[in-house]
Amino acid sequence: MQSQLFKKHIAIPQDHGSWVFILSPLIIGICAGKTFNYASFNLTVAAMSAFMLRQPVTTLVKIHAGRRPKSDLPAARFWIAAYASAAALAIIALILEGFGYILYLVLPGALVFGWHLWLVSKRDERKQAGVEIIATGILSLSAAAAYWIGIGRYDPIGWLLWILVWMQSAASIIYAYLRLAQRTLTAPPARREQWQMGFHAALYAAFNLASTLTLSLLTFLPAWLFLPYLLQWAETVWGVFHPAVGWKPTRIGVRQLIVSILWTVLFIATWRTI
């Protein structure tokens, strides 16, 4: 019975690159709020449980769509119950502590998750960059929630944190699609073709850098907050002109993970100067 329930591909999300999209906002929000308390712990449990819940629910939809064997059904039901229970208990604790207003952030998440499940049922969830960007926007809301809990009240700056984190996530996704497209090439293309392939990725990164640099100069943002976006821009430009021809997806993912970690550390370091 245990072997039927403890199936890694059902219990744990298999798209390993997605972990950074929930952990980075959470850590940034907690650090920006300068406090980690019992409410912060409950938010972390709720957010991580909701993130983990996606895997068994998606498996359940695939089973009903005939894409997964029915032998996976007991494990899917078990992990849905486990993650949903953990999330519910954490949410109840947040409500009792006076942070019930954070639940408003759940609504857009539920809508996007429903959209994702609909795509799964239609066998059309792969290579949906738009959906992934919107989904990371939902995950980025955890930065605002963690910040509000840290300072003990609602503050509009939480929305600023959300936008800033989402900007990085969106650029990261577009860049990942570029690198995955490059790996299928048989040889590095000409410079003009490299630029044409990487134009959208470079545009996202350049927009982020230009926006944060301008707002930093106008003192609307901390003076050095543009630095993490400068790092992402530099990585993107390097990637545009150094195609990942023949790279394995793991190599691409590890490099992006390292850049995302460095981005998060730089963001925290420069935001604390606010």
N, C-alpha and C positions, 0 to 999 in steps of 0.2 A: 504493500500500500504506500509506503514511504517513497519508493522509487517512482510511483505514479504521480505523486504530489510535488516532489522536489526536482522539477525539471528547470534547468538554468535558462533555457530559451523562452520559458514562459514566465519565470519569476523575475528575471532581470532584463532590462532593455538591451537589445543587441547592437543598436546603433551607438557605439561607444562615444562618438564625437558629440552626442547630444548632452552628455553629462555636464559639460562645461557651461551649457546654456541655462542650467538651473543653479549650479553651484556658484558660478561667478556673480550673478545678481544677488544671491543670498549673502554671500561674503561681503560684497561691496555695501549692501544695505546695512548690514550689521556693523561694519567698520565705520560707515558714515554716521550711524546713530550713536557710535561710541559706547554701546551698551549691549551686553548679552545677558539676558535675564531669563526667568522661567517662561515668560511670554515669547521671547525670542526662540527658546527651545521648542515650544509648541508650534510656532510658525514653521520652523525648520522641519519638524515631524510632519506637519500637514502638507507642506510643499513637496517634500521628498516622497511622501506616500502617494500624493496625487500624480507625481511624475512617474513613480514605479507602477501605478495602477494602469497606465496606458498600455503596458505590455500584455498583461493577461486579458484585458478587455479587447484589445486588438486581436489576440489569439482566439477569443470567443467568437468574434465576428467572422474571422477566417474559417472557423469550424462550421458555423452555420452557412457560410458561403461555399463550403466544399473545398476550401483551400488547405485545411489542416485535418488530420484524422480525428475521429471522435474519441480516440484514446487520450487525447490531450484535454478533454473536457473536465475531468475531476481536478486536475492541476490548475486549470484556468479559473474554475469556480473557487478553489481554495485560496488562491492568491488575490483574487478580487475581494473576497471576504476579508482577508487579512489586511490588505492595504486600505480598504474602505473603512474598516473598523479603526485602524490607527489614525486615519485622517479625521474621522468623526470625533474621536475622543480629544484630539488636539484642538479641533475647531470649537468644541464645547468649552474646553479650558480657556481658549481665547475670548470667547463670548463672556464667560464668567469674570474674566479679568478686565472687561470693558473695551475690548478691541473688536467688537462685533461688526463695526463698519468696514473692516477689512474684507468681510465676506462679499461685499459688492464686487470685488475683483474676481470672484469665482465665476460670475455670469459670463463674461466674454470668453473665459477659459472653457466653460462648458459648451458654448456655441462652436468654438473652433474645434474642440475635441469631437463634437458630433459631426462636423464637416469632415474631419479626418476619417472617422469610422465609416461614413457614407462612401468616401473614396475607396476605402479598404474593401467594402462590400462590392464595389464595382471593379475591383482589381486595377485601380487607377491611382494609387497613392504614391507611386514612385516618381521621382524627378519632378516634383511639384514645388519648385523654388518659392513661388508666391505663398503657398500654404505654409511652408517651413518658416518663411520670414514672419508671417503673422503669428505662427505658433511661438517663435522665440520672443515676439513682442509680449505675448501672454506670460511666458516664463519670466521675462524681465520685470514684470509687475512685482515680483517678490522683492526686488530692490527697494521699491517704494514702501511696501508693507514692512519690511525689516527696519527701514529707517524710521517710520512712524512709531513702531513699537519701541525702538531704541530711545527715541526722545520723549516717548510717553504721550504723544498727541499727534493730531493731523497737522501737516505742514505742506504747503504747495511745493517745497523743494523736493519732496518725494517724487512728484511727477517729472521734475527735471532729471533726477537720477534715472528714472525709468526710460526717458527718451534717450539719454546719453548711453545707457547700456544697450538699449535696443539698436541704436545706430551701429554699434560695433558688431552686434550679432548678425544684423542684416548684411553688412559688408563681408563678414566672415563666411556666410553661407554662399554668397555670390562668388567669392574667391574659391571656395571649396569646389563648386561646380566647374569653375575654370580649370583648376588643377586636375580634376577627374577627366575632363575633356582632353586636356593635354596629354595625359598618359596613354591615350589610345593612338596617338600619332606615331608614325613609323620613323620620323626624323624631325628635328627642329625646323619649323617653317621660316620663311623670310621674315625680316623685322616687321614689315608692313602687316603680314598675316598675324604675327604674334600680337601686334597692337590691336588689330581688329578682333581677335579672339578675346583679348583681355580688357577691351574698352569699358565694358559695364563694371567689371570688378574694380578697375582703376578709378572709374567715376564715383563709385560708392565711397571708396577710401579717401579720395580727394575731397569729396563733399564733406565728409566727417572731419577731416583735418582743417579744411578752410572754415567750417562753421565754428568749431571749438577754438581755433586760433583767433578768429575775429571776436568771438564773445569773451575770450580771455583778455584780449587787448582792450576791449570796452569795459572790462572789470565786471562783467555779468557772470563770469566763471572764474575759478581760481587761476592765478597767473600761469601756472605750468600744466594745467589740465590737458592741454593740447598734445603733450608728450606721448601718452599712450596711443593716441590716434596717429601721431607721426610714425611711431613704430609700426602700426598696422599698414599705413600707407607705404612705408619703405619695403615691408615684406611683400606687399601686393605688386609694387613696381618691379621688384626683383623677380617675383614669380611670373609676371607677364613676359619678361625678356629672358627667363631661364626656364623654358617649358619642362614639365615633369614627364618627359617622354620615357615610357617604359617603367615609370615608378609604380610600385605596389601601393594599393590604397592605404595600407597600414603606415607606410612611410609618409604619405601625404597627411594622414590623420595625426601622426605623432608630431610632425612639424607644426601643424596648426594648433595642436594642444599646447605645445611649448610657447608659441606666440601668444595664445590666449591667456596662459598663466602669467606671462610677463606683462601683458596688457592689464590684467587685473591688478597685479602688484603695483604697477606704475599708476594706475587710476587711484587706488587707495592712498598711495603715497602723496600724490598731488592734490587729491580732494581734501585731505586732512589739513591742507594749508588754507582752506576757506575760512 
